[in-house]
């Protein structure tokens, strides 16, 4: 993993960069933005990366890091979308300020990868899109 460029960002996100490198995730610097791209072995590890990011940059306000990691293997079972009528937003990260990367329809059965915390669960929809959903709109399928 080669990093060139903005050492201040690499230092700022050292804990996240070191963790990414351990798992062969690519870290690249594009001017004023650090990009973390690749696959990690577990949902728990992806959740940990988001936790570190949120701790270093609360609420992801700096816009100086792009965390774009997916989970290699599916860990969990299926969950059903239990919104009233509307689609459920699937977001890039665990928070309503994160961009929407997909949607799951009311009644859809999607894959639960991990439970990031009580509010946000990491899921994969039927199109293979991976992201975080608000857990109150998901229920495990027996």
C-alpha positions in Angstrom: 0.0 0.0 0.0 1.7 3.2 -1.2 0.7 6.6 0.1 1.8 9.8 -1.6 0.9 13.4 -1.0 -0.8 14.9 2.0 1.0 13.6 5.1 -1.2 15.8 7.3 -4.2 13.7 6.3 -2.3 10.4 6.7 -1.3 11.5 10.2 -4.8 12.7 11.0 -6.3 9.4 10.0 -3.3 7.2 11.1 -5.4 4.8 13.1 -7.8 4.2 10.2 -4.9 4.1 7.6 -3.0 1.5 9.7 -6.1 -0.7 10.0 -6.8 -0.4 6.3 -3.3 -1.4 5.4 -3.5 -4.5 7.7 -6.2 -5.9 5.4 -4.8 -4.8 2.1 -7.3 -1.9 1.6 -5.9 0.7 -0.8 -5.3 4.2 0.7 -4.6 6.9 -1.8 -4.3 10.7 -1.5 -6.0 12.9 -4.1 -5.0 16.4 -3.1 -7.1 17.3 -0.1 -8.9 14.0 0.1 -7.7 10.6 1.4 -9.5 7.7 -0.3 -9.8 4.3 1.4 -11.0 1.7 -1.1 -11.3 -2.1 -0.9 -12.7 -5.1 0.7 -12.5 -6.2 4.4 -13.2 -9.6 5.8 -16.1 -8.7 8.1 -18.9 -6.3 8.8 -17.5 -5.8 12.3 -14.2 -4.5 10.7 -16.1 -2.2 8.4 -18.1 -0.9 11.4 -14.9 -0.3 13.3 -13.4 1.7 10.4 -16.5 3.9 10.5 -16.3 4.3 14.3 -12.6 5.4 14.0 -13.6 7.8 11.2 -16.4 9.3 13.3 -14.1 9.6 16.4 -11.4 11.5 14.4 -13.9 13.6 12.4 -17.2 13.8 14.4 -20.2 13.6 12.0 -17.8 13.4 9.1 -17.7 17.2 8.7 -14.2 17.7 7.2 -14.9 16.1 3.8 -11.3 15.1 3.7 -11.7 11.3 3.6 -13.7 8.9 1.5 -14.3 5.6 3.1 -15.4 3.1 0.4 -15.0 -0.4 1.8 -17.2 -3.5 1.2 -17.3 -6.8 3.1 -15.9 -9.8 1.3 -18.3 -12.5 2.7 -21.8 -12.3 3.9 -21.9 -13.0 7.7 -25.6 -12.9 8.5 -29.0 -14.0 7.7 -31.9 -12.2 6.0 -33.9 -9.2 7.3 -37.2 -7.9 6.1 -37.8 -4.2 5.4 -40.7 -3.1 7.6 -41.2 0.5 6.6 -44.8 1.5 6.5 -45.0 2.2 2.8 -41.9 4.0 1.6 -38.6 2.7 0.5 -35.8 2.3 3.1 -32.7 4.3 2.3 -29.4 2.5 2.3 -26.6 4.9 3.2 -22.8 4.8 2.6 -22.1 5.2 6.3 -24.0 5.0 9.6 -25.8 8.4 9.7 -28.6 10.3 8.1 -26.0 12.8 6.8 -24.4 10.1 4.7 -25.2 9.8 1.0 -27.9 7.4 -0.1 -26.3 4.5 -2.2 -29.5 2.4 -2.6 -33.0 1.8 -1.5 -34.9 -1.3 -0.4 -38.7 -1.5 -0.9 -41.2 -2.2 1.8 -41.4 -6.0 2.3 -38.0 -6.7 0.6 -35.9 -9.4 2.1 -32.2 -8.3 2.2 -29.0 -9.6 3.7 -27.9 -8.4 7.2 -24.1 -8.2 7.2 -23.6 -6.9 10.7 -25.2 -4.7 13.4 -23.0 -1.6 13.6 -24.8 -0.4 16.7 -28.4 -0.3 18.0 -29.5 2.2 15.4 -27.5 1.3 12.2 -27.2 -2.1 10.6 -24.9 -2.9 7.7 -26.9 -4.6 4.9 -26.6 -5.8 1.3 -29.6 -5.3 -1.0 -30.7 -7.7 -3.8 -28.7 -5.6 -6.3 -25.5 -6.2 -4.3 -25.4 -2.6 -3.0 -23.9 -2.5 0.5 -24.6 0.1 3.1 -26.2 1.1 6.4 -29.9 1.2 7.2 -31.8 2.5 10.2 -32.4 -0.7 12.2 -35.9 0.1 13.4 -37.1 -0.6 9.8 -35.5 -4.1 9.7 -36.6 -7.3 11.3 -34.9 -10.7 11.2 -36.5 -13.3 9.0 -36.9 -16.7 10.7 
